[in-house]
């Protein structure tokens, strides 16, 4: 991998660029909080060759949302479930919009 390839991967939201310590610092939380999110299966960090947890920007956005809910008094397990359900609802709405668009484009197939 060239230096240009490695730099380009940093633009990828799914690239696990952040160590647990750096991720916790960025979120203003503890490493234990990030481990708890992993135990609740909200996020699953990738592991480095040495076995250390690595987080992507996408995962950090999810963790930040969980932290907001927890800071508002929501238990961590409930916060994780809320985020999972929000994600499932968003995906279902996206699929419904695609199906409606396809049906509108081909009304004979829908009949």
Secondary structure, 3 states (H helix, E strand, C coil): CCHHHHHHHCCCCCCCCEEHHHHHHHHCCCHHHHHHHHHCCCCCCEECCCCCEEECHHHHHHHHHHHHHHHCCCCHHHHHHHHHHHHHHHHHHHHHHHHHHHHHHCHHHHC
